[in-house]
């Protein structure tokens, strides 16, 4: 992260109170001077985990991750 100054954290768990939230908070606290943009999180939605038929909709897709990467690079 120090080389690029950018970070995207991806996890399948919900956005709120997840591991990605803690990682983003630690990066914002400890590496604020090295960041060139915000730390973006791509996570599952803040809803109960769906049944197997809707699982592909819930987990972060390649499109959502690549969109976040584009946004943080354009910042």
TIRO-2110 file (N, C-alpha, C; in Angstrom, 1 decimal):
// TIRO-2110
0.8, -1.2, 0.0, N, 1, A
0.0, 0.0, 0.0, CA, 1, A
0.9, 1.2, 0.0, C, 1, A
2.0, 1.2, 0.6, N, 2, A
2.9, 2.3, 0.6, CA, 2, A
3.4, 2.7, -0.7, C, 2, A
3.6, 1.7, -1.6, N, 3, A
4.0, 2.0, -3.0, CA, 3, A
3.0, 2.8, -3.8, C, 3, A
1.7, 2.3, -3.7, N, 4, A
0.7, 2.9, -4.6, CA, 4, A
-0.1, 4.0, -3.9, C, 4, A
-0.2, 3.9, -2.6, N, 5, A
-1.0, 4.9, -1.9, CA, 5, A
-2.5, 4.7, -2.0, C, 5, A
-2.9, 3.5, -2.5, N, 6, A
-4.3, 3.2, -2.7, CA, 6, A
-4.6, 1.8, -2.1, C, 6, A
-5.9, 1.6, -1.7, N, 7, A
-6.3, 0.4, -1.2, CA, 7, A
-7.7, 0.1, -1.4, C, 7, A
-8.0, -1.1, -1.8, N, 8, A
-9.4, -1.6, -1.9, CA, 8, A
-9.5, -2.9, -1.1, C, 8, A
-10.4, -3.0, -0.1, N, 9, A
-10.5, -4.2, 0.7, CA, 9, A
-11.8, -4.9, 0.3, C, 9, A
-11.7, -6.2, 0.1, N, 10, A
-12.8, -7.0, -0.4, CA, 10, A
-13.1, -8.1, 0.6, C, 10, A
-14.4, -8.3, 0.9, N, 11, A
-14.8, -9.4, 1.7, CA, 11, A
-16.2, -9.8, 1.4, C, 11, A
-16.6, -11.0, 1.7, N, 12, A
-18.0, -11.5, 1.4, CA, 12, A
-19.0, -11.1, 2.5, C, 12, A
-18.5, -10.9, 3.7, N, 13, A
-19.3, -10.6, 4.9, CA, 13, A
-20.0, -9.2, 4.7, C, 13, A
-21.0, -8.9, 5.5, N, 14, A
-21.7, -7.6, 5.4, CA, 14, A
-20.7, -6.4, 5.6, C, 14, A
-21.1, -5.3, 5.1, N, 15, A
-20.3, -4.1, 5.2, CA, 15, A
-20.0, -3.6, 6.6, C, 15, A
-21.1, -3.6, 7.4, N, 16, A
-21.0, -3.1, 8.8, CA, 16, A
-20.5, -4.1, 9.8, C, 16, A
-19.6, -3.6, 10.6, N, 17, A
-19.0, -4.4, 11.7, CA, 17, A
-18.2, -5.7, 11.2, C, 17, A
-17.6, -5.6, 10.0, N, 18, A
-16.9, -6.7, 9.5, CA, 18, A
-15.4, -6.5, 9.6, C, 18, A
-14.7, -7.5, 9.1, N, 19, A
-13.2, -7.5, 9.1, CA, 19, A
-12.7, -6.4, 8.2, C, 19, A
-13.3, -6.2, 7.1, N, 20, A
-12.9, -5.1, 6.2, CA, 20, A
-13.0, -3.7, 6.8, C, 20, A
-14.0, -3.5, 7.6, N, 21, A
-14.2, -2.3, 8.3, CA, 21, A
-13.0, -2.0, 9.2, C, 21, A
-12.6, -3.0, 9.9, N, 22, A
-11.4, -2.9, 10.8, CA, 22, A
-10.1, -2.6, 10.0, C, 22, A
-9.9, -3.3, 8.9, N, 23, A
-8.7, -3.1, 8.1, CA, 23, A
-8.7, -1.7, 7.6, C, 23, A
-9.9, -1.3, 7.1, N, 24, A
-9.9, 0.1, 6.5, CA, 24, A
-9.7, 1.1, 7.6, C, 24, A
-10.2, 0.9, 8.8, N, 25, A
-10.0, 1.9, 9.9, CA, 25, A
-8.5, 1.9, 10.3, C, 25, A
-7.9, 0.7, 10.4, N, 26, A
-6.4, 0.7, 10.7, CA, 26, A
-5.6, 1.4, 9.7, C, 26, A
-5.9, 1.1, 8.4, N, 27, A
-5.1, 1.8, 7.4, CA, 27, A
-5.3, 3.3, 7.4, C, 27, A
-6.5, 3.8, 7.7, N, 28, A
-6.8, 5.2, 7.8, CA, 28, A
-6.1, 5.8, 9.0, C, 28, A
-6.0, 5.0, 10.1, N, 29, A
-5.3, 5.6, 11.3, CA, 29, A
-3.8, 5.6, 11.1, C, 29, A
-3.2, 4.5, 10.6, N, 30, A
-1.8, 4.3, 10.6, CA, 30, A
-1.1, 4.7, 9.3, C, 30, A
-1.8, 4.8, 8.3, N, 31, A
-1.1, 5.1, 7.0, CA, 31, A
-1.8, 6.3, 6.3, C, 31, A
-2.3, 7.2, 7.1, N, 32, A
-3.0, 8.3, 6.5, CA, 32, A
-2.1, 9.2, 5.6, C, 32, A
-0.9, 9.3, 6.0, N, 33, A
0.0, 10.1, 5.2, CA, 33, A
0.5, 9.5, 3.9, C, 33, A
0.4, 8.2, 3.8, N, 34, A
0.7, 7.4, 2.6, CA, 34, A
-0.4, 7.3, 1.6, C, 34, A
-1.6, 7.6, 2.0, N, 35, A
-2.8, 7.4, 1.2, CA, 35, A
-2.9, 8.5, 0.2, C, 35, A
-3.2, 8.2, -1.1, N, 36, A
-3.5, 9.2, -2.1, CA, 36, A
-5.0, 9.2, -2.4, C, 36, A
-5.8, 8.4, -1.8, N, 37, A
-7.2, 8.4, -2.0, CA, 37, A
-7.9, 7.6, -0.8, C, 37, A
-9.2, 7.5, -0.8, N, 38, A
-9.8, 6.8, 0.3, CA, 38, A
-9.6, 5.3, 0.2, C, 38, A
-9.8, 4.7, 1.3, N, 39, A
-9.7, 3.2, 1.4, CA, 39, A
-11.2, 2.7, 1.1, C, 39, A
-11.4, 2.0, 0.0, N, 40, A
-12.7, 1.6, -0.4, CA, 40, A
-12.9, 0.2, 0.0, C, 40, A
-14.2, -0.1, 0.4, N, 41, A
-14.6, -1.5, 0.8, CA, 41, A
-15.6, -2.0, -0.2, C, 41, A
-15.3, -3.2, -0.7, N, 42, A
-16.3, -3.9, -1.5, CA, 42, A
-16.7, -5.1, -0.7, C, 42, A
-18.0, -5.1, -0.3, N, 43, A
-18.4, -6.2, 0.7, CA, 43, A
-19.8, -6.7, 0.2, C, 43, A
-20.3, -7.7, 1.0, N, 44, A
-21.6, -8.1, 0.9, CA, 44, A
-22.5, -7.0, 1.4, C, 44, A
-23.8, -7.1, 1.1, N, 45, A
-24.8, -6.1, 1.5, CA, 45, A
-25.2, -6.3, 3.0, C, 45, A
-25.7, -5.2, 3.6, N, 46, A
-26.1, -5.3, 5.0, CA, 46, A
-27.5, -5.9, 5.1, C, 46, A
-27.7, -7.1, 4.7, N, 47, A
-28.9, -7.8, 4.8, CA, 47, A
-28.6, -9.2, 5.2, C, 47, A
-29.5, -10.0, 5.7, N, 48, A
-29.2, -11.4, 6.0, CA, 48, A
-28.7, -12.1, 4.8, C, 48, A
-27.8, -13.1, 5.0, N, 49, A
-27.3, -13.8, 3.9, CA, 49, A
-28.4, -14.6, 3.2, C, 49, A
-28.4, -14.5, 1.9, N, 50, A
-29.5, -15.1, 1.1, CA, 50, A
-29.4, -16.6, 0.9, C, 50, A
-30.5, -17.2, 0.4, N, 51, A
-30.5, -18.6, 0.1, CA, 51, A
-29.5, -18.8, -1.1, C, 51, A
-29.2, -20.0, -1.4, N, 52, A
-28.2, -20.4, -2.4, CA, 52, A
-28.6, -19.8, -3.8, C, 52, A
-29.8, -19.6, -4.1, N, 53, A
-30.2, -19.1, -5.4, CA, 53, A
-29.7, -17.6, -5.6, C, 53, A
-29.7, -16.9, -4.5, N, 54, A
-29.3, -15.4, -4.6, CA, 54, A
-27.9, -15.2, -4.2, C, 54, A
-27.1, -16.2, -3.9, N, 55, A
-25.8, -16.0, -3.4, CA, 55, A
-24.9, -15.3, -4.3, C, 55, A
-25.0, -15.5, -5.6, N, 56, A
-24.2, -14.8, -6.6, CA, 56, A
-24.4, -13.3, -6.6, C, 56, A
-25.7, -12.9, -6.3, N, 57, A
-26.0, -11.5, -6.3, CA, 57, A
-25.4, -10.9, -5.0, C, 57, A
-25.3, -11.6, -4.0, N, 58, A
-24.8, -11.1, -2.7, CA, 58, A
-23.3, -10.8, -2.6, C, 58, A
-22.6, -11.8, -3.0, N, 59, A
-21.1, -11.7, -2.9, CA, 59, A
-20.5, -10.7, -3.9, C, 59, A
-19.4, -10.1, -3.5, N, 60, A
-18.8, -9.1, -4.4, CA, 60, A
-18.5, -9.7, -5.7, C, 60, A
-18.9, -9.0, -6.8, N, 61, A
-18.6, -9.5, -8.1, CA, 61, A
-17.4, -8.9, -8.7, C, 61, A
-16.9, -9.4, -9.8, N, 62, A
-15.7, -8.9, -10.4, CA, 62, A
-16.0, -7.4, -10.9, C, 62, A
-17.2, -7.2, -11.3, N, 63, A
-17.6, -5.8, -11.8, CA, 63, A
-17.5, -4.8, -10.6, C, 63, A
-18.0, -5.2, -9.5, N, 64, A
-18.0, -4.3, -8.3, CA, 64, A
-16.6, -4.0, -7.8, C, 64, A
-15.8, -5.1, -7.9, N, 65, A
-14.4, -4.9, -7.4, CA, 65, A
-13.6, -4.0, -8.4, C, 65, A
-13.8, -4.3, -9.7, N, 66, A
-13.1, -3.5, -10.7, CA, 66, A
-13.6, -2.1, -10.7, C, 66, A
-14.8, -1.8, -10.5, N, 67, A
-15.4, -0.5, -10.4, CA, 67, A
-14.7, 0.3, -9.2, C, 67, A
-14.6, -0.4, -8.1, N, 68, A
-13.9, 0.2, -6.9, CA, 68, A
-12.5, 0.5, -7.2, C, 68, A
-11.8, -0.3, -7.9, N, 69, A
-10.4, -0.1, -8.2, CA, 69, A
-10.3, 1.1, -9.2, C, 69, A
-11.2, 1.2, -10.2, N, 70, A
-11.2, 2.3, -11.1, CA, 70, A
-11.4, 3.6, -10.3, C, 70, A
-12.4, 3.6, -9.4, N, 71, A
-12.7, 4.8, -8.6, CA, 71, A
-11.5, 5.3, -7.8, C, 71, A
-10.9, 4.3, -7.1, N, 72, A
-9.8, 4.7, -6.2, CA, 72, A
-8.5, 5.2, -7.1, C, 72, A
-8.4, 4.6, -8.2, N, 73, A
-7.3, 5.1, -9.1, CA, 73, A
-7.5, 6.5, -9.7, C, 73, A
-8.8, 6.8, -9.9, N, 74, A
-9.2, 8.1, -10.5, CA, 74, A
-9.2, 9.2, -9.5, C, 74, A
-9.1, 8.8, -8.2, N, 75, A
-9.2, 9.9, -7.2, CA, 75, A
-8.0, 10.8, -7.2, C, 75, A
END
